[in-house]
Amino acid sequence: MASWPRTIIPFEVSALDMPGPLVSKAQSGRVNIRTTQQIGRTWTEHYLVNVRSVDGRALLATIDNYWRNGTIFTIDHRDHLTPLGTGGGSPLVNAATQLVANPENFGAWTADSTPSLTAGQSDPFGGTAAYLIEDNNAAATEGVHSTVTFTGDATKAFSVFMKAGTSDDSAFGIFDTTAGAWRHLVKVTWVAGVPTIATAAGAAGSGALYTPELVDGWYRLSASAVGVVAANTNNFYLRVTQENAVDVGTTYFFGANAWNEVSPARYAGPSQAAGTTGSSLYLNGGTASVSNWLRAGDILSLAAIAPVYEVTADVSTQANGYVVVPINPPIFSSGPADNAAVLITGVTLTACILEPPTLPSTSGTSADYGEAVVRFSESL
C-alpha cells in the first residue's frame, strides 16, 4: 500500500474527528437518532510549500495523483505518534476459545449436596439466563461444578459473573480431582453488594487475581490457576457460601468461562457470541502492573483490521500484562483474531483524500511559498 510522504511536515493539523450518528427531525419535533456501525475519522492538514523546491513539487504531485486516482494510503497523525500512556511490552489480542461446556446452564452442572437452583434471573446482557443458587444446608457447603478439559500443562484463567444474594461470602475455583488439590480457590466477600476477592486455597503462588469488572450490576470475577495438569480431571466449582459448612444463603451466578490462557478473554456464551468484541478489547502481553499503560485519547491499531481505535479511558495493566481497553468506535462485526498484534506506538491510519485539495497560490516569481490544505478520511 502507498504511504503519505512526510518530507514536508504540516504546520497545522486538526484533531481526529469522529462523525456523529444519523439524525432526522420531523416537523413535530420528534428526533430519530441511529448510530452508524462503519465510520471513519477525518482531519485536515496545512502545509507551507515552496513550489520551486524538489520536496515541494513532489508533495504537490503526490496530492494531485492521490486525489485524481482515489489512492488509499497509510499516514500517521502528528498528534498521535506516541501514546500519552506509559505503554510497554508486546500487546496481543486475547480472543482465546473458552472451554466450559455449559457456561450459562448451571442446571446441567453437577450439584454439590442439594443446592436449590432458580433459573430465569436477569443477566448482565439484558436477558434472563442467570441463576439464583441457594445453599440451604447448614451441614454442607453447597454449589455446582463442571469438568473443564484443558490442553497443555500450564497456568489457566477462569472467570464467572456473580451478584450478591443473602450470602456474605461465596467462592469459585479450579479443583484437580485426580491430584485432590485446589489449583486456585477464590473467596468472594460481599459488603453492601460489592465483592472483594482473595485466595482461599491453592499452592503458594496459586495464581493471579484480576480486578472485578462491573457489568450492569454484576461483577465479572476472574483469576488464574497455576500448575494445571491437562490430563487430570479439573473441575470448575461455584460455591454459594464459603466461610464454613454451617453457612446458608444465596448468590446469583452467570456466565462461567475458562481458557488455555494465563489471563481472561472476553466473555463467550449463548448470550454473547464468540468472536464479538464490542467496545472493549481484552489484551495480554503488555508490561505487567503498569499504571496508566494507555491514557484516554490514545489510539491503537489491530493487525488485519482497517480502522484505528481511540482509547476512551485511562487503563492500567495487571498480572501477566492483562488489560481491558475501552475503545471507540466499537467493533460490531467479527473481532480480531486471537493473538493479533496491537500497535500503540507509531500508529498509522488507512486513508484517502476526502475533498478537492487547496493548492498553493504564489506570485509566480523566484522561490515562492504558498499554503496547501488537504482533508483526509479513514478508508474502511
C-alpha positions as CSV (number, residue, x, y, z in Angstrom):
1,M,0.0,0.0,0.0
2,A,1.2,3.5,-0.8
3,S,2.3,5.8,2.1
4,W,1.9,9.6,2.5
5,P,5.2,11.5,2.3
6,R,6.5,13.3,5.3
7,T,9.4,15.2,3.8
8,I,7.4,18.3,4.5
9,I,5.7,18.4,7.9
10,P,2.4,20.2,8.2
11,F,2.4,23.4,10.3
12,E,-1.2,22.8,11.4
13,V,-3.2,19.6,11.9
14,S,-6.8,19.3,13.1
15,A,-7.8,16.7,15.7
16,L,-9.2,13.4,14.5
17,D,-12.9,14.0,14.0
18,M,-15.4,11.2,14.5
19,P,-18.8,11.6,12.7
20,G,-21.8,11.6,14.8
21,P,-25.0,9.5,14.5
22,L,-27.6,9.8,11.7
23,V,-30.2,12.3,12.9
24,S,-33.6,13.1,11.4
25,K,-36.1,15.6,12.8
26,A,-39.8,15.6,11.9
27,Q,-41.8,18.8,11.8
28,S,-43.5,17.7,15.0
29,G,-40.1,18.0,16.7
30,R,-39.6,14.2,17.1
31,V,-36.0,13.3,16.7
32,N,-34.7,9.9,15.5
33,I,-31.1,9.0,16.1
34,R,-29.5,6.0,14.5
35,T,-25.9,5.1,15.3
36,T,-23.7,4.0,12.4
37,Q,-21.5,0.9,12.5
38,Q,-18.8,1.7,9.9
39,I,-17.4,5.2,10.4
40,G,-14.1,6.7,9.7
41,R,-12.3,9.7,11.3
42,T,-11.5,12.8,9.3
43,W,-8.8,15.5,9.7
44,T,-7.2,18.4,7.9
45,E,-3.5,19.2,7.4
46,H,-2.0,22.6,6.3
47,Y,1.4,22.7,4.6
48,L,3.7,25.6,3.8
49,V,5.1,24.6,0.4
50,N,8.0,26.0,-1.6
51,V,6.6,25.4,-5.0
52,R,10.0,25.7,-6.7
53,S,11.8,23.1,-4.4
54,V,12.2,19.4,-5.1
55,D,10.3,18.4,-2.0
56,G,7.6,21.0,-2.6
57,R,6.9,19.8,-6.1
58,A,7.0,16.2,-5.0
59,L,4.3,16.8,-2.4
60,L,2.1,18.6,-4.9
61,A,2.5,15.8,-7.4
62,T,1.5,13.3,-4.7
63,I,-1.5,15.3,-3.7
64,D,-2.6,15.6,-7.4
65,N,-2.0,11.9,-8.1
66,Y,-3.7,10.5,-4.9
67,W,-6.7,12.8,-5.3
68,R,-7.2,12.0,-9.0
69,N,-6.8,8.3,-8.7
70,G,-8.6,7.9,-5.3
71,T,-5.5,6.3,-3.9
72,I,-5.7,4.6,-0.5
73,F,-2.5,5.0,1.6
74,T,-1.1,4.8,5.1
75,I,-0.5,8.0,7.0
76,D,0.3,9.0,10.6
77,H,-1.4,11.7,12.6
78,R,1.1,14.1,14.0
79,D,-0.7,14.3,17.4
80,H,-0.6,10.5,17.9
81,L,3.0,9.5,17.1
82,T,3.4,8.2,20.6
83,P,0.8,7.4,23.3
84,L,0.4,9.5,26.4
85,G,0.3,6.3,28.4
86,T,3.4,4.5,29.6
87,G,2.9,1.6,27.2
88,G,5.4,-1.2,27.1
89,G,5.5,-4.9,26.2
90,S,4.2,-6.6,23.1
91,P,0.4,-6.5,23.5
92,L,-1.7,-9.1,21.8
93,V,-5.4,-9.6,21.5
94,N,-6.7,-12.3,23.8
95,A,-9.6,-13.9,21.9
96,A,-8.9,-17.5,23.0
97,T,-11.7,-20.1,22.8
98,Q,-13.5,-20.6,26.1
99,L,-13.7,-24.2,27.3
100,V,-16.7,-24.5,29.7
101,A,-19.3,-26.8,28.1
102,N,-22.4,-25.1,29.6
103,P,-21.3,-21.6,30.5
104,E,-24.8,-20.4,31.4
105,N,-26.9,-23.6,32.0
106,F,-25.9,-24.3,35.6
107,G,-28.8,-26.8,35.7
108,A,-26.5,-29.0,33.6
109,W,-23.7,-28.8,36.1
110,T,-23.2,-31.4,38.9
111,A,-24.8,-30.4,42.2
112,D,-22.6,-30.4,45.3
113,S,-25.0,-31.6,48.1
114,T,-28.6,-30.3,47.5
115,P,-28.5,-26.7,46.4
116,S,-31.7,-25.0,45.1
117,L,-31.3,-23.6,41.6
118,T,-33.7,-21.0,40.3
119,A,-33.3,-20.2,36.6
120,G,-34.7,-17.3,34.6
121,Q,-32.9,-14.5,36.5
122,S,-31.9,-11.2,34.9
123,D,-28.4,-11.4,33.4
124,P,-25.7,-8.8,32.6
125,F,-26.7,-8.7,28.9
126,G,-30.4,-7.9,29.3
127,G,-31.6,-11.5,29.1
128,T,-32.9,-13.9,31.7
129,A,-30.2,-16.6,31.6
130,A,-28.8,-16.1,35.1
131,Y,-29.3,-18.4,38.1
132,L,-30.0,-17.8,41.8
133,I,-28.4,-20.6,43.7
134,E,-29.2,-21.3,47.3
135,D,-27.2,-23.1,50.0
136,N,-29.9,-24.3,52.3
137,N,-27.9,-27.0,54.1
138,A,-26.2,-25.9,57.3
139,A,-24.3,-29.1,57.4
140,A,-22.6,-28.8,54.0
141,T,-21.1,-26.2,51.5
142,E,-23.3,-26.3,48.5
143,G,-22.9,-25.2,44.9
144,V,-22.3,-26.8,41.5
145,H,-19.3,-27.9,39.5
146,S,-18.4,-28.8,35.9
147,T,-15.4,-30.6,34.4
148,V,-13.2,-28.4,32.1
149,T,-10.9,-30.0,29.5
150,F,-7.7,-28.1,29.2
151,T,-4.9,-28.5,26.7
152,G,-1.3,-28.5,27.9
153,D,0.0,-28.2,31.4
154,A,0.2,-24.5,32.3
155,T,-1.4,-21.6,34.1
156,K,-5.1,-21.3,33.1
157,A,-7.5,-18.4,33.5
158,F,-11.1,-18.7,34.6
159,S,-14.0,-16.3,35.4
160,V,-17.7,-16.1,36.3
161,F,-20.2,-13.3,36.7
162,M,-21.6,-13.0,40.3
163,K,-24.0,-10.8,42.1
164,A,-24.7,-10.6,45.8
165,G,-27.6,-12.5,47.3
166,T,-28.0,-13.1,51.0
167,S,-24.7,-14.9,51.5
168,D,-21.9,-12.8,52.9
169,D,-19.2,-14.9,51.2
170,S,-19.1,-17.1,48.1
171,A,-16.3,-18.8,46.1
172,F,-15.2,-20.1,42.7
173,G,-12.2,-22.1,41.7
174,I,-10.4,-24.9,39.8
175,F,-10.0,-28.2,41.7
176,D,-7.9,-31.1,40.4
177,T,-9.8,-34.2,41.5
178,T,-7.1,-36.6,40.3
179,A,-4.5,-34.9,42.5
180,G,-7.0,-34.0,45.2
181,A,-5.8,-30.4,45.2
182,W,-7.2,-26.9,44.6
183,R,-5.3,-25.2,41.8
184,H,-6.9,-22.0,42.9
185,L,-10.0,-21.4,45.1
186,V,-11.0,-17.8,45.3
187,K,-13.1,-16.5,48.2
188,V,-15.6,-13.7,47.4
189,T,-16.5,-11.5,50.4
190,W,-19.6,-9.4,49.9
191,V,-20.0,-6.0,51.6
192,A,-23.0,-3.9,50.6
193,G,-23.2,-5.8,47.3
194,V,-19.5,-5.2,46.4
195,P,-17.1,-8.1,46.2
196,T,-13.6,-8.4,47.5
197,I,-11.6,-11.4,46.2
198,A,-8.8,-13.3,47.9
199,T,-7.1,-16.7,47.5
200,A,-8.8,-19.2,49.9
201,A,-6.9,-22.4,48.8
202,G,-4.1,-23.4,46.5
203,A,-0.3,-23.8,46.5
204,A,1.9,-20.9,47.1
205,G,1.7,-18.6,44.1
206,S,-1.6,-20.3,43.1
207,G,-2.4,-17.7,40.5
208,A,-3.4,-14.2,39.8
209,L,-6.5,-12.3,41.0
210,Y,-7.8,-9.8,38.5
211,T,-9.7,-6.6,39.3
212,P,-13.5,-7.3,39.2
213,E,-15.3,-5.8,36.2
214,L,-18.7,-4.2,36.9
215,V,-21.2,-5.1,34.2
216,D,-24.8,-3.8,34.6
217,G,-25.0,-4.5,38.3
218,W,-23.0,-7.8,38.0
219,Y,-19.3,-8.4,38.8
220,R,-17.2,-10.5,36.5
221,L,-14.7,-12.1,38.7
222,S,-11.5,-13.6,37.2
223,A,-8.4,-15.4,38.3
224,S,-5.8,-17.8,37.1
225,A,-4.7,-21.2,38.4
226,V,-1.0,-22.3,38.2
227,G,0.1,-25.9,37.8
228,V,-2.9,-27.2,36.0
229,V,-2.3,-30.7,34.7
230,A,-4.4,-31.2,31.5
231,A,-4.5,-35.0,31.7
232,N,-6.1,-34.8,35.2
233,T,-9.8,-34.2,35.9
234,N,-10.2,-30.5,36.6
235,N,-13.5,-29.2,37.9
236,F,-14.7,-25.6,37.9
237,Y,-16.6,-25.1,41.2
238,L,-19.1,-22.4,42.1
239,R,-19.9,-22.2,45.8
240,V,-22.8,-20.2,47.2
241,T,-21.1,-19.9,50.7
242,Q,-17.5,-20.4,51.7
243,E,-16.6,-19.4,55.2
244,N,-17.7,-22.7,56.9
245,A,-20.1,-25.5,56.3
246,V,-22.8,-24.1,58.6
247,D,-23.3,-21.0,56.3
248,V,-26.5,-20.8,54.3
249,G,-27.6,-18.1,51.9
250,T,-28.0,-17.3,48.2
251,T,-25.7,-16.0,45.4
252,Y,-26.5,-15.1,41.8
253,F,-24.3,-16.7,39.1
254,F,-24.0,-16.3,35.3
255,G,-21.5,-17.0,32.5
256,A,-18.6,-19.2,33.6
257,N,-15.6,-19.3,31.2
258,A,-12.2,-20.9,31.3
259,W,-9.3,-20.7,28.8
260,N,-6.0,-22.1,27.8
261,E,-4.5,-18.7,28.6
262,V,-3.0,-17.1,31.6
263,S,-5.4,-14.2,31.6
264,P,-9.2,-13.9,30.8
265,A,-10.7,-13.1,27.4
266,R,-14.0,-11.5,26.6
267,Y,-17.0,-13.5,27.8
268,A,-18.4,-16.0,25.3
269,G,-21.6,-18.0,25.7
270,P,-25.1,-18.2,24.4
271,S,-25.9,-14.7,25.5
272,Q,-22.7,-13.3,23.9
273,A,-21.4,-15.0,20.8
274,A,-17.8,-15.9,20.5
275,G,-15.7,-13.6,18.2
276,T,-17.6,-10.4,19.0
277,T,-15.6,-7.5,20.5
278,G,-17.9,-4.5,21.1
279,S,-16.4,-1.6,22.9
280,S,-13.8,-3.5,25.0
281,L,-10.6,-5.1,23.9
282,Y,-9.1,-7.8,26.0
283,L,-5.3,-7.8,25.7
284,N,-2.3,-9.6,27.3
285,G,1.4,-9.3,26.7
286,G,1.8,-5.7,27.8
287,T,4.3,-4.8,30.6
288,A,2.7,-6.1,33.7
289,S,1.3,-3.9,36.5
290,V,1.8,-0.5,34.8
291,S,-0.4,2.4,35.9
292,N,-1.9,4.4,33.0
293,W,-0.5,2.0,30.4
294,L,-2.7,3.8,28.0
295,R,-4.5,7.1,28.6
296,A,-7.8,8.4,27.3
297,G,-7.4,9.8,23.8
298,D,-4.5,7.5,22.8
299,I,-5.1,5.5,19.6
300,L,-4.2,1.9,18.7
301,S,-4.5,-0.4,15.7
302,L,-5.0,-4.1,15.2
303,A,-3.5,-6.4,12.8
304,A,-5.7,-7.1,9.7
305,I,-8.4,-4.6,10.8
306,A,-8.5,-1.2,9.0
307,P,-9.9,1.3,11.5
308,V,-7.9,3.0,14.2
309,Y,-9.5,2.8,17.7
310,E,-9.5,5.5,20.3
311,V,-9.0,4.7,24.0
312,T,-11.9,6.2,25.9
313,A,-10.5,5.9,29.5
314,D,-7.2,5.5,31.3
315,V,-6.2,1.8,31.8
316,S,-3.6,0.0,33.8
317,T,-2.2,-3.4,33.2
318,Q,-2.5,-6.2,35.7
319,A,-0.7,-9.5,36.2
320,N,0.6,-11.1,33.0
321,G,0.1,-7.8,31.2
322,Y,-3.6,-8.3,31.2
323,V,-5.7,-5.2,30.4
324,V,-9.2,-4.4,29.2
325,V,-9.1,-1.4,26.9
326,P,-12.4,0.6,26.2
327,I,-12.4,1.7,22.6
328,N,-14.3,3.9,20.2
329,P,-15.8,3.0,17.8
330,P,-16.9,-0.4,18.9
331,I,-16.1,-3.4,16.8
332,F,-19.5,-4.6,15.5
333,S,-18.5,-7.3,13.1
334,S,-16.3,-10.3,13.8
335,G,-13.5,-9.3,16.1
336,P,-9.7,-9.5,15.7
337,A,-8.0,-12.9,15.7
338,D,-6.6,-14.4,18.8
339,N,-3.0,-13.2,19.4
340,A,-3.4,-10.4,16.7
341,A,-0.7,-7.8,17.2
342,V,-1.7,-4.5,18.8
343,L,0.2,-1.4,17.8
344,I,0.2,1.5,20.3
345,T,3.2,3.5,19.1
346,G,3.7,4.8,15.5
347,V,0.1,4.0,14.7
348,T,-0.9,4.8,11.0
349,L,-4.3,5.2,9.5
350,T,-5.5,3.8,6.2
351,A,-6.8,6.9,4.5
352,C,-7.7,8.7,1.3
353,I,-8.1,12.4,0.3
354,L,-11.7,13.3,1.1
355,E,-12.2,16.6,-0.7
356,P,-10.6,18.6,-3.5
357,P,-7.3,19.8,-2.0
358,T,-6.5,23.5,-1.9
359,L,-3.2,24.1,-3.7
360,P,-0.7,27.0,-3.2
361,S,-1.1,30.3,-4.8
362,T,2.1,32.3,-5.4
363,S,3.4,35.4,-7.2
364,G,4.9,33.2,-9.9
365,T,8.5,34.6,-9.4
366,S,11.6,33.3,-7.7
367,A,11.3,30.9,-4.7
368,D,7.7,31.3,-3.7
369,Y,5.8,29.7,-0.8
370,G,2.1,29.0,-0.6
371,E,-0.3,27.0,1.5
372,A,-1.7,23.6,0.6
373,V,-4.6,22.3,2.5
374,V,-5.6,18.6,2.4
375,R,-8.5,16.9,4.1
376,F,-8.2,13.2,4.8
377,S,-10.6,10.5,5.8
378,E,-10.0,7.0,7.1
379,S,-10.7,4.4,4.4
380,L,-12.6,1.4,5.8
